[in-house]
């Protein structure tokens, strides 16, 4: 299956813009493939304003986020793999979504009881027609 992250990023980006707020992404700048201005990286992370007024040619793709922006007047093409995005939020109120590294985790095993085993009666579900 494809990752949910790019779809959630696009949805949150739209929601933030629809509420007339400023979308920012928090990026793990140490991930492979990240092209950002290194002089603005702090503790291995960078916050990027991705508002339509701050960037040009914003592309929120399934694999990468790309855009052109100016950093202290110097133009730069930015490329961020979607897997490097740690979160997206509105600058004005901090509302948004953070992303655990769920793309690299195995799916949960399902419901378990207190002893670590599946609860009784949790076998295959059965369906029947009710008239």
Phi and psi restraints in degrees (value plus and minus 20) as a CYANA .aco file:
   2 UNK   PHI     -97.9   -57.9
   2 UNK   PSI     139.0   179.0
   3 UNK   PHI     -88.9   -48.9
   3 UNK   PSI     126.5   166.5
   4 UNK   PHI    -100.7   -60.7
   4 UNK   PSI     -42.7    -2.7
   5 UNK   PHI     -74.0   -34.0
   5 UNK   PSI     -69.1   -29.1
   6 UNK   PHI     -83.5   -43.5
   6 UNK   PSI     -53.3   -13.3
   7 UNK   PHI     -89.8   -49.8
   7 UNK   PSI     -60.8   -20.8
   8 UNK   PHI     -88.1   -48.1
   8 UNK   PSI     -58.0   -18.0
   9 UNK   PHI     -80.8   -40.8
   9 UNK   PSI     -66.4   -26.4
  10 UNK   PHI     -83.8   -43.8
  10 UNK   PSI     -61.3   -21.3
  11 UNK   PHI     -84.1   -44.1
  11 UNK   PSI     -65.2   -25.2
  12 UNK   PHI     -87.5   -47.5
  12 UNK   PSI     -58.1   -18.1
  13 UNK   PHI     -78.5   -38.5
  13 UNK   PSI     -68.2   -28.2
  14 UNK   PHI     -82.4   -42.4
  14 UNK   PSI     -62.8   -22.8
  15 UNK   PHI     -82.3   -42.3
  15 UNK   PSI     -63.0   -23.0
  16 UNK   PHI     -83.9   -43.9
  16 UNK   PSI     -65.3   -25.3
  17 UNK   PHI     -85.1   -45.1
  17 UNK   PSI     -60.6   -20.6
  18 UNK   PHI     -81.0   -41.0
  18 UNK   PSI     -46.1    -6.1
  19 UNK   PHI    -116.4   -76.4
  19 UNK   PSI      -3.8    36.2
  20 UNK   PHI      37.1    77.1
  20 UNK   PSI      20.7    60.7
  21 UNK   PHI    -135.4   -95.4
  21 UNK   PSI     156.0   196.0
  22 UNK   PHI    -127.2   -87.2
  22 UNK   PSI      93.3   133.3
  23 UNK   PHI     -97.9   -57.9
  23 UNK   PSI     114.2   154.2
  24 UNK   PHI    -147.3  -107.3
  24 UNK   PSI     128.2   168.2
  25 UNK   PHI    -138.6   -98.6
  25 UNK   PSI     123.9   163.9
  26 UNK   PHI    -121.4   -81.4
  26 UNK   PSI     106.3   146.3
  27 UNK   PHI    -141.6  -101.6
  27 UNK   PSI     117.3   157.3
  28 UNK   PHI     -98.3   -58.3
  28 UNK   PSI      79.3   119.3
  29 UNK   PHI     -93.2   -53.2
  29 UNK   PSI     -27.9    12.1
  30 UNK   PHI    -112.0   -72.0
  30 UNK   PSI     -26.7    13.3
  31 UNK   PHI     -89.5   -49.5
  31 UNK   PSI     129.9   169.9
  32 UNK   PHI     -83.2   -43.2
  32 UNK   PSI     116.7   156.7
  33 UNK   PHI      72.2   112.2
  33 UNK   PSI     -27.1    12.9
  34 UNK   PHI     -98.3   -58.3
  34 UNK   PSI     105.6   145.6
  35 UNK   PHI    -140.0  -100.0
  35 UNK   PSI      80.1   120.1
  36 UNK   PHI    -157.9  -117.9
  36 UNK   PSI     141.8   181.8
  37 UNK   PHI     -87.9   -47.9
  37 UNK   PSI      92.5   132.5
  38 UNK   PHI     -83.9   -43.9
  38 UNK   PSI     -44.6    -4.6
  39 UNK   PHI     -88.8   -48.8
  39 UNK   PSI     -32.5     7.5
  40 UNK   PHI    -123.4   -83.4
  40 UNK   PSI     -18.7    21.3
  41 UNK   PHI     -98.5   -58.5
  41 UNK   PSI     110.1   150.1
  42 UNK   PHI    -148.7  -108.7
  42 UNK   PSI     107.8   147.8
  43 UNK   PHI      34.3    74.3
  43 UNK   PSI      14.7    54.7
  44 UNK   PHI      58.7    98.7
  44 UNK   PSI     -12.6    27.4
  45 UNK   PHI    -149.3  -109.3
  45 UNK   PSI     137.9   177.9
  46 UNK   PHI    -162.1  -122.1
  46 UNK   PSI     119.2   159.2
  47 UNK   PHI    -116.9   -76.9
  47 UNK   PSI     110.4   150.4
  48 UNK   PHI    -143.3  -103.3
  48 UNK   PSI     109.3   149.3
  49 UNK   PHI    -100.2   -60.2
  49 UNK   PSI      99.3   139.3
  50 UNK   PHI    -134.4   -94.4
  50 UNK   PSI       7.3    47.3
  51 UNK   PHI     -86.9   -46.9
  51 UNK   PSI     129.9   169.9
  52 UNK   PHI     -81.4   -41.4
  52 UNK   PSI     -44.7    -4.7
  53 UNK   PHI    -100.6   -60.6
  53 UNK   PSI     -33.5     6.5
  54 UNK   PHI    -124.5   -84.5
  54 UNK   PSI     -38.6     1.4
  55 UNK   PHI    -150.9  -110.9
  55 UNK   PSI     144.3   184.3
  56 UNK   PHI    -143.1  -103.1
  56 UNK   PSI     128.0   168.0
  57 UNK   PHI      36.6    76.6
  57 UNK   PSI      23.2    63.2
  58 UNK   PHI     -86.4   -46.4
  58 UNK   PSI     105.5   145.5
  59 UNK   PHI    -143.4  -103.4
  59 UNK   PSI      95.4   135.4
  60 UNK   PHI    -120.8   -80.8
  60 UNK   PSI      61.7   101.7
  61 UNK   PHI    -106.6   -66.6
  61 UNK   PSI     157.4   197.4
  62 UNK   PHI     -95.0   -55.0
  62 UNK   PSI     -44.3    -4.3
  63 UNK   PHI    -128.4   -88.4
  63 UNK   PSI     -54.8   -14.8
  64 UNK   PHI    -159.9  -119.9
  64 UNK   PSI     137.4   177.4
  65 UNK   PHI    -131.1   -91.1
  65 UNK   PSI     107.7   147.7
  66 UNK   PHI    -154.9  -114.9
  66 UNK   PSI     129.7   169.7
  67 UNK   PHI    -189.4  -149.4
  67 UNK   PSI     148.2   188.2
  68 UNK   PHI    -130.4   -90.4
  68 UNK   PSI     120.0   160.0
  69 UNK   PHI    -170.9  -130.9
  69 UNK   PSI     146.0   186.0
  70 UNK   PHI    -129.0   -89.0
  70 UNK   PSI     114.5   154.5
  71 UNK   PHI    -140.1  -100.1
  71 UNK   PSI      86.5   126.5
  72 UNK   PHI      33.1    73.1
  72 UNK   PSI      22.7    62.7
  73 UNK   PHI      65.2   105.2
  73 UNK   PSI     -26.9    13.1
  74 UNK   PHI    -117.0   -77.0
  74 UNK   PSI      99.6   139.6
  75 UNK   PHI     -91.6   -51.6
  75 UNK   PSI     126.3   166.3
  76 UNK   PHI    -171.9  -131.9
  76 UNK   PSI     121.8   161.8
  77 UNK   PHI    -110.7   -70.7
  77 UNK   PSI     102.9   142.9
  78 UNK   PHI    -124.2   -84.2
  78 UNK   PSI     118.6   158.6
  79 UNK   PHI    -154.7  -114.7
  79 UNK   PSI     105.1   145.1
  80 UNK   PHI    -150.5  -110.5
  80 UNK   PSI      94.4   134.4
  81 UNK   PHI     -80.2   -40.2
  81 UNK   PSI     120.4   160.4
  82 UNK   PHI     -76.9   -36.9
  82 UNK   PSI     -52.9   -12.9
  83 UNK   PHI     -87.7   -47.7
  83 UNK   PSI     -35.7     4.3
  84 UNK   PHI    -108.4   -68.4
  84 UNK   PSI     -27.3    12.7
  85 UNK   PHI     -99.3   -59.3
  85 UNK   PSI     100.6   140.6
  86 UNK   PHI    -110.6   -70.6
  86 UNK   PSI     -41.9    -1.9
  87 UNK   PHI    -198.1  -158.1
  87 UNK   PSI     143.9   183.9
  88 UNK   PHI    -154.6  -114.6
  88 UNK   PSI     115.8   155.8
  89 UNK   PHI    -173.3  -133.3
  89 UNK   PSI     143.6   183.6
  90 UNK   PHI    -108.5   -68.5
  90 UNK   PSI     107.9   147.9
  91 UNK   PHI     -78.0   -38.0
  91 UNK   PSI     -58.1   -18.1
  92 UNK   PHI     -90.0   -50.0
  92 UNK   PSI     -53.7   -13.7
  93 UNK   PHI    -153.5  -113.5
  93 UNK   PSI     -20.8    19.2
  94 UNK   PHI      56.5    96.5
  94 UNK   PSI     -19.8    20.2
  95 UNK   PHI     -93.4   -53.4
  95 UNK   PSI     118.7   158.7
  96 UNK   PHI     151.2   191.2
  96 UNK   PSI    -161.8  -121.8
  97 UNK   PHI    -167.7  -127.7
  97 UNK   PSI     115.6   155.6
  98 UNK   PHI    -127.2   -87.2
  98 UNK   PSI     136.9   176.9
  99 UNK   PHI    -140.2  -100.2
  99 UNK   PSI      99.7   139.7
 100 UNK   PHI     -93.7   -53.7
 100 UNK   PSI     149.5   189.5
 101 UNK   PHI    -102.9   -62.9
 101 UNK   PSI      33.4    73.4
 102 UNK   PHI     -90.8   -50.8
 102 UNK   PSI     -35.8     4.2
 103 UNK   PHI     -87.7   -47.7
 103 UNK   PSI     -43.2    -3.2
 104 UNK   PHI    -125.5   -85.5
 104 UNK   PSI     -14.4    25.6
 105 UNK   PHI    -118.5   -78.5
 105 UNK   PSI     126.0   166.0
 106 UNK   PHI     -88.9   -48.9
 106 UNK   PSI     134.6   174.6
 107 UNK   PHI     -85.2   -45.2
 107 UNK   PSI     132.2   172.2
 108 UNK   PHI     -81.7   -41.7
 108 UNK   PSI     131.0   171.0
 109 UNK   PHI     -95.1   -55.1
 109 UNK   PSI     -34.2     5.8
 110 UNK   PHI      90.7   130.7
 110 UNK   PSI    -199.1  -159.1
 111 UNK   PHI     -85.8   -45.8
 111 UNK   PSI     121.9   161.9
 112 UNK   PHI    -154.4  -114.4
 112 UNK   PSI     130.7   170.7
 113 UNK   PHI    -101.2   -61.2
 113 UNK   PSI    -198.0  -158.0
 114 UNK   PHI     -82.3   -42.3
 114 UNK   PSI     -50.0   -10.0
 115 UNK   PHI    -105.6   -65.6
 115 UNK   PSI     -14.5    25.5
 116 UNK   PHI      69.8   109.8
 116 UNK   PSI     -28.7    11.3
 117 UNK   PHI    -114.8   -74.8
 117 UNK   PSI     141.7   181.7
 118 UNK   PHI     -85.2   -45.2
 118 UNK   PSI     124.2   164.2
 119 UNK   PHI     -85.2   -45.2
 119 UNK   PSI     134.5   174.5
 120 UNK   PHI     -79.5   -39.5
 120 UNK   PSI     122.2   162.2
 121 UNK   PHI      58.3    98.3
 121 UNK   PSI      -5.2    34.8
 122 UNK   PHI    -118.9   -78.9
 122 UNK   PSI       8.5    48.5
 123 UNK   PHI     -90.3   -50.3
 123 UNK   PSI    -180.0  -140.0
 124 UNK   PHI     -81.9   -41.9
 124 UNK   PSI     113.6   153.6
 125 UNK   PHI     -88.6   -48.6
 125 UNK   PSI     127.8   167.8
 126 UNK   PHI    -139.9   -99.9
 126 UNK   PSI     118.2   158.2
 127 UNK   PHI    -136.7   -96.7
 127 UNK   PSI     127.3   167.3
 128 UNK   PHI    -164.1  -124.1
 128 UNK   PSI     133.7   173.7
 129 UNK   PHI    -101.0   -61.0
 129 UNK   PSI     109.6   149.6
 130 UNK   PHI    -130.7   -90.7
 130 UNK   PSI     105.2   145.2
